[in-house]
Amino acid sequence: MVIKFKYGTLMREERHIAEKMDYTAKWAATLDESVRNNYTNANLTILIRIYLAKFSWDPAPGDLSILEFADSDKNLRKVQPWAPNEFETFAWRLVHSAQRFWTGKFWLETPHNCNGLDWPDAKPTHRCNIYCKFSLARGFSEGDAHYTIPVARLWDGEKSYFRSNALLFSSRDTQKRPIPDLPKSSVKFWAHIHEVGHLIGLGHVGWDAAHRNTWSNEVMAYGVTRKDKEDVMGMGSVLHPWHARPWQQAAADLTATESEHWHVHMKRIMPRNLRYVPAAHAA
């Protein structure tokens, strides 16, 4: 069965300029209202397709030379060829763990002036909300993806840190790391999850609420307070309501509303019975 989305598919592009990177955040979004009923919300899915370009080579027999690869800071790091099946294992882990982290973490409460998600369509009794989902898929060519991302296999003996960015990954990006400034924190950091956050359209946490979602690469942009350092868009892996901004933007664009009117929840909210919506607010 082919689902025809009432709101169509949204294609979004936003140019972001950072100190070490200038790129366009691209993704597609669909709002599936067909799943609605009196206890089920609509699904808003952001889809990103990435082409992971394996950086590798076939050394001649007996050739033990080690190549170098520049990281995001232009520092040269030693790399080695990927072993058989190693790259596919890495790619599977990256895609599935990043998708699992970002999907299903937010619900958007439908504004009172938006009746497009009311259920049923005829004589509605409930106002459904939005469940935020994320789909990260692999493209198998550059033309089949929103992004092309080179991936280097670091040499086993390479001890130096490899600085990745949203458009450059290394084989160690799926490994958890402690937060450097918070050695006693139980919160860990995964580079690929942070970088996928950038692909969705999120900047860094910033140094206070007024600068949240900054595209600066200053040290302060990764957080000053403990809470912000532990933020996934800082140096940690904690989610907060502000990370739902891309879904708020998509909901607003698809329904011709304002993004700030979609209130974010981090626990499931049920469709509202229209009998309990004040008459002045009921659409």
Sequence and secondary structure as in RCSB ss.txt:
>XXXX:A:sequence
MVIKFKYGTLMREERHIAEKMDYTAKWAATLDESVRNNYTNANLTILIRIYLAKFSWDPAPGDLSILEFADSDKN
LRKVQPWAPNEFETFAWRLVHSAQRFWTGKFWLETPHNCNGLDWPDAKPTHRCNIYCKFSLARGFSEGDAHYTIP
VARLWDGEKSYFRSNALLFSSRDTQKRPIPDLPKSSVKFWAHIHEVGHLIGLGHVGWDAAHRNTWSNEVMAYGVT
RKDKEDVMGMGSVLHPWHARPWQQAAADLTATESEHWHVHMKRIMPRNLRYVPAAHAA
>XXXX:A:secstr
     TT EEEEEEEEE SS EEEEEEEEEEE TT BTTB EEEEEEEEEEEEEE     TT    EEEE TTS 
EEEE    TTHHHHHHHHHHHHHHHHHTT EEEE  TT  TTEESSSS  EE  EEEEEEEEE SSGGG SEEEE
EE B TT  S    BTTBEETTTTS EE TT TT S EE HHHHHHHHHHT  B  SSGGG SB   SGGGG SS
HHHHTBTTTTS B  GGGGHHHHHHHHHHHTS GGGSEEESS    EEGGGS TTT  
